[in-house]
Amino acid sequence: MRGGTLDATVSDADQRHALLHAALAERATPELVVRLLGLGLDPEQRDVDGKRALDHAAEAGRWSLVAVLDPSYPLPASVAE
């Protein structure tokens, strides 16, 4: 926190900011991801494993988050329909 406000762009020891943590969270919503992007969090930031939020969301099958992070990402047919 800076000056009593939350700074969502701060990264932890694994270089993960709030957007990366949202992609890893089981209950994150597309609305949360949109809000974090709106706050200016970089969707291209990579963590210590070299993964972006998109990579983590796709690996976990969080397709609603993937669709927000990259609308052109090819979704599985069962999800895209």
C-alpha positions as CSV (number, residue, x, y, z in Angstrom):
1,M,0.0,0.0,0.0
2,R,1.2,3.5,-0.8
3,G,-0.3,6.4,0.9
4,G,-3.3,4.4,2.1
5,T,-4.2,3.0,-1.4
6,L,-3.5,-0.4,-2.9
7,D,-1.0,-0.5,-5.7
8,A,-2.0,-3.5,-7.9
9,T,1.1,-3.2,-10.0
10,V,3.4,-4.3,-7.2
11,S,5.0,-7.7,-7.8
12,D,5.9,-10.4,-5.3
13,A,9.2,-12.3,-5.1
14,D,8.0,-14.5,-8.0
15,Q,7.5,-11.4,-10.1
16,R,3.7,-11.9,-10.0
17,H,1.4,-8.9,-9.8
18,A,-2.3,-9.0,-9.1
19,L,-3.2,-10.0,-12.7
20,L,-0.9,-13.0,-12.6
21,H,-2.4,-14.0,-9.2
22,A,-5.9,-13.6,-10.6
23,A,-5.0,-16.0,-13.5
24,L,-3.8,-18.5,-10.9
25,A,-6.8,-18.2,-8.7
26,E,-9.7,-20.7,-9.0
27,R,-12.4,-18.2,-8.4
28,A,-11.2,-15.2,-10.4
29,T,-13.8,-13.7,-12.7
30,P,-13.5,-12.2,-16.1
31,E,-14.8,-8.9,-14.6
32,L,-11.9,-8.9,-12.1
33,V,-9.4,-9.4,-15.0
34,V,-11.0,-6.6,-17.0
35,R,-10.7,-4.3,-13.9
36,L,-7.0,-5.2,-13.4
37,L,-6.3,-4.6,-17.0
38,G,-8.1,-1.2,-16.7
39,L,-5.8,-0.4,-13.8
40,G,-2.8,-0.7,-16.2
41,L,-1.4,-4.1,-15.2
42,D,0.7,-5.4,-18.0
43,P,-0.7,-8.7,-19.4
44,E,2.7,-9.4,-20.9
45,Q,4.6,-9.4,-17.6
46,R,6.2,-12.8,-17.0
47,D,6.8,-14.4,-13.7
48,V,10.0,-16.2,-12.6
49,D,8.8,-19.2,-14.6
50,G,8.6,-17.1,-17.7
51,K,4.8,-17.3,-17.8
52,R,2.2,-14.6,-18.4
53,A,-1.3,-14.4,-16.9
54,L,-2.6,-15.8,-20.2
55,D,-0.2,-18.8,-20.0
56,H,-1.3,-19.7,-16.4
57,A,-5.0,-19.2,-17.2
58,A,-4.8,-21.4,-20.3
59,E,-2.9,-24.2,-18.5
60,A,-5.5,-24.3,-15.8
61,G,-8.4,-24.3,-18.4
62,R,-9.8,-20.9,-17.2
63,W,-11.1,-20.1,-20.6
64,S,-13.3,-17.2,-19.6
65,L,-10.1,-15.5,-18.3
66,V,-8.2,-16.5,-21.4
67,A,-10.9,-14.9,-23.6
68,V,-10.5,-11.6,-21.8
69,L,-6.7,-11.6,-21.7
70,D,-6.4,-12.4,-25.5
71,P,-9.7,-12.5,-27.5
72,S,-7.8,-14.0,-30.5
73,Y,-6.5,-17.0,-28.5
74,P,-7.9,-20.2,-30.0
75,L,-10.3,-21.7,-27.4
76,P,-11.2,-25.3,-27.3
77,A,-14.3,-26.1,-29.5
78,S,-16.4,-27.1,-26.5
79,V,-15.8,-23.7,-25.0
80,A,-15.8,-21.5,-28.1
81,E,-19.4,-22.5,-29.0
